[in-house]
Amino acid sequence: MSFVRDERAAISTTLDEAGPDAPTLCEGWTTADLAAHLVLRERRPDAAGGIALSFLSGYAGSVQNRLKTGRPYAQLVQFVRQGPPIWSPYRIRGLDKLVNSVELFVHHEDVRRARPGWEPRELPPAAEEALWGQLRSGAKLFLRKSPVGVVFRRASGGEVTAKKAAPEVVVTGDTGELILFAFGRGEHARVTFEGDADAVRRLRETRLGM
């Protein structure tokens, strides 16, 4: 199986186990909100644009809330498990990998790391490489708001310059931890920092991600 298929199965199982009222790292969202968000992305193209475009966010929010309140939680999770419907462009294998690998991984960790006693998962080598490829291609977008230069250094080897600027901060960690940091989950990402103390502080205080 591909990483995105494995991660879809894994997050669905975690959502099932957590139930609809569990906390997540997404501010103000329970697991029911998160499940509705994932369903909206893949099954409501009329509203999905509001995830990234602020002027459509109100409509997206209302659709997401109707999904949450209008369907049983178990059905929402089943929709997540099934993946995009046959008419969705997300069914295209390459596009599914491009748009869902990081999305599913980050949101899976949003559920896992909102609970006490969590530990990072040990990802298979193929999953590590899939996520590293996504980070390398998207690093400049994810770190566009950074007030300082940023280099991501993978603990197992490899670097990517996320933003060229001075002063520069080097952020080191496993691939999944770097992904989570880049997506604004810095407080729950196990990474280390090298650089000027003030530059590190400014980076850590910046709201990162899409």
N, C-alpha and C positions, 0 to 999 in steps of 0.2 A: 504494500500500500504506500501511497505518497504521504509526505509529512502532513499536508493540509487535510487529507482524509483521516489520518490517525488523530490529528489534533481536534478535528470536528467530533469524532467519536469520544475523545477524552473529555472535552468540555461538556458534551451532552451528559455523560455519566456523572460528572461533578455537579452539574446543575440539578440533575435528578436527585442526587444524594443530599444536596444542600437544601432543597425545597425553595418555595417562592419568596420567603421573607428573610433570607440570609443577607448579611451585608456584603458589599463589594468595595473595591478601591475607587470606583466611580462615584464621585461625591453626590449624595442624595439618592443613589440607585440601590435597590435591592436586586436579588437575583432575578426576580420577575421582570423588573425594568430592563435588565441586561438581556434577558432572553427575548423580550419584545423588540429591543434595539436590533439584535441580530436577525430576527425575522423581518423587520422593516427593511433592512439593507438588501435582503435577497428577494423579498416578495412584494414590496411596495415601491416600485421605481418612481412613482409620482411624488413620494415623500422623501426618498433616500437622499435627494440633493440637499435637504435641510441639515444633514449631518455635517456638511462642510461649509455650506453657504448660510451666513447668519440671517439674511433676509427671508430665508425659507424655514428657519429653525422653529418658528412658532407652529407652522403646519406639521412639520415632522414630529414635534413634541406631542401634538394632539393625536396624531395617528398612532404614535407609539403608546400613548396612554390608553387609547381605545383597544389596541391589541392586547395590552396587559389586562385590562378589566373585562374585555369582551370574550376572551377565550380562556379555557382552563390552562393553568400553568403547564400541566403535563403535555397538552397539545402544542404549546409554544416550544417546549423542549424537543418534542418530536419533529417539529418543523426544522429546528436547528440541526437535529441529527440527520434528517433527510437531505439537507442542503438545498441549494437553489432549485426551483421548479424547472421543468424542461424548457420553458420558453425564456428563461433568464439567460442573459449573456454570461453570467457567472458560471454557467455550465460548461463553457469553453475551458478546456483543461489548463491552458496557459494563463488565461485570465483569472481563473479560480485560484491558481497558485500565487499570482501576482497580488491580488487584492485580499486574499483570505489567510495566507500563511501567518503574517504578523498579527492581523486582526484577531484571529482565533487564539493565537498564543497569548497575546497581551490580555485579552478578556478572560481567558482561562485562569491566568495568574491573578487577575482582578478578584476572582472568586476565591482561589486558593489562599492568597496572601492577606485576605481580610479576616482570616480565621487565626486564632492563636496556635502557635506551635508549628507553623509552616516551615518547610525547608525547600530550597531550590530543587527542581527535578534534574536528574541526570539524563540529558537528552541523547538520543542515538546520534552517531556521527553524521548521518544523512540529514537529520533535523538541524543539527548545528550548522551544517553547510548551507542549508536552505535559508535559515534565518540570517546567517552572515552575508549571504548574497543580497538579501533584502535590505540589510543595514547599509551595506556598501553603496547600493544604488539610491537609497533614500536618505542617507545621512545629512546631506546639505539641506534638504527640505525640513527634516525633523528638527535641525538645530538652527534654523534660519533666525530665530529670535534671540539666540545666544549673544550676550554682550561681549564675549571673549572668544578667542580661537579655541577650537576643540579638536583633539585627536582621540579617536577610539582605538584602544589597543586590546586585542583579544588575548586572553590569558594563555591560550594554546598556540598563539602565534598569528601575526598579521595586524596591520594597522589601516585605518581609513581616516582621512582628514575630513571632518564634518563641517568645519568652518575655519577659513584662513583669516586670522586676525592676531593682533598682539594686545595684551599678553595671551599666552596659550596655556591651556589646561589639558593634560593627558588623563583620560578616564579609562581605567583598566578593569576588566572583568570577563567572565564567561559570556558567550554570545547572547544568551537569553537575558542576562543581567544588563548588558549594554542596550539591548532592544528596549527593555523596560525603562531604563534611564532616559533614553531618547524619546520615549512616549510619555514622559511626565510622571513616571512612577519612581522618582529618585529616592524617596523615603523608604521604599520597599525593595530597592535594587541593591544587591551586594557588589558594589564597585568601590574602587579606590581612586584617589586623585593625586596628581602631581602638578605642581605649579605654584605661582604666587598665591598666598593665602587669601588675599582680597579677591583675586580673580576666581578662585575656587568658590568663595562665598557668593559672588555675583552669579556665577553659573548655577549653583544649587538653588538660588532664590528665583531663578527665571522659570516661568511656566513654559515647558517644552511640549513637543508633539504636534499633531496635526491641528 
